[in-house]
């Protein structure tokens, strides 16, 4: 596997962990507080954006180059994965919310990718 594909796949795996933790947090809050349907939809977009950002940032911290492209790929793959799961397990219809989720996912992935390349690594300097 190429360095690019390896970094992207590791970033996507990390983003699944982020999605799982954020979804569990929302679920835990939902047990105690009544969350409206509109808020659940908005939280879904926020979680997807956070996962795309973390995927882009994690993958580019590994490779340290091509942040824009890696972030775009991470965001696009996350959105396409979510869309495929939506088609498989529910009635899917393309709406403006689908376009918003695609835009948020790709934009957050790109921002995370650019940020990941530009963050200095911590540690001992020689």
C-alpha positions in Angstrom: 0.0 0.0 0.0 1.3 3.5 -0.8 2.2 6.0 1.8 -0.8 8.1 0.7 -3.3 5.3 0.9 -1.9 4.1 4.2 -2.1 7.5 5.8 -5.6 8.1 4.5 -6.8 4.7 5.8 -5.3 5.3 9.2 -6.9 8.8 9.3 -10.3 7.2 8.4 -9.9 4.6 11.1 -9.2 7.3 13.6 -12.2 9.3 12.5 -14.4 6.3 13.1 -13.2 6.3 16.7 -14.1 10.1 16.9 -17.5 9.4 15.4 -18.2 6.6 17.9 -17.2 8.7 20.9 -19.2 11.7 19.8 -22.2 9.6 19.0 -22.0 7.9 22.3 -21.8 11.3 24.1 -24.9 12.5 22.2 -26.7 9.3 23.0 -25.8 9.6 26.7 -27.1 13.2 26.8 -30.2 12.0 24.9 -31.0 9.6 27.7 -31.4 12.4 30.2 -32.5 15.3 28.0 -35.2 15.3 25.2 -33.3 16.3 22.0 -35.5 17.5 19.1 -35.3 16.0 15.7 -33.8 19.2 14.3 -31.1 19.1 16.9 -30.3 15.5 16.2 -29.9 16.3 12.5 -27.6 19.2 13.3 -25.6 17.1 15.7 -25.2 14.5 12.9 -23.7 17.2 10.7 -21.4 18.4 13.5 -20.2 14.8 14.2 -19.5 14.2 10.5 -17.6 17.4 10.3 -15.5 16.6 13.4 -14.8 13.2 12.1 -13.7 14.5 8.7 -11.5 17.2 10.3 -9.9 14.5 12.5 -9.3 12.2 9.6 -7.7 14.9 7.5 -5.5 16.1 10.4 -4.5 12.6 11.6 -3.6 11.4 8.1 -1.5 14.4 7.2 0.3 14.3 10.5 1.6 10.9 9.4 2.6 11.9 5.8 3.4 15.6 6.4 2.6 16.5 2.8 -0.4 16.9 0.4 -2.7 18.1 3.2 -5.3 19.6 0.8 -5.6 16.4 -1.2 -5.5 14.0 1.8 -8.1 16.1 3.6 -10.3 16.2 0.5 -10.1 12.4 0.1 -10.8 11.8 3.8 -13.8 14.1 3.8 -15.2 12.6 0.5 -14.7 9.0 1.6 -16.4 9.7 4.9 -19.4 11.3 3.2 -19.7 8.6 0.6 -19.5 5.9 3.3 -22.3 7.7 5.3 -24.4 7.9 2.1 -23.9 4.2 1.2 -24.9 3.2 4.8 -27.9 5.5 4.5 -29.0 3.9 1.2 -28.5 0.4 2.6 -30.3 0.9 5.9 -33.0 3.5 5.3 -34.9 5.3 2.6 -32.5 7.6 1.0 -33.5 10.7 -0.9 -31.1 13.4 -2.1 -32.0 16.7 -0.4 -30.3 19.9 0.5 -29.3 18.4 3.8 -27.3 15.8 1.7 -25.5 18.6 -0.1 -24.8 20.3 3.2 -23.4 17.1 4.7 -21.2 16.6 1.6 -19.9 20.2 1.8 -19.3 20.1 5.5 -17.5 16.8 5.3 -15.2 17.8 2.4 -14.5 21.3 3.8 -13.7 20.0 7.3 -11.5 17.3 5.8 -9.6 19.9 3.8 -9.2 22.2 6.8 -8.0 19.2 8.9 -5.6 18.2 6.2 -4.0 21.7 5.8 -3.9 22.0 9.6 -2.2 18.6 10.0 0.6 19.5 7.6 1.2 22.9 9.3 1.2 21.7 12.9 4.7 21.4 14.3 5.5 18.1 15.9 6.3 18.2 19.6 9.2 16.5 21.2 12.9 17.0 21.8 14.6 19.3 19.3 18.2 18.4 18.4 
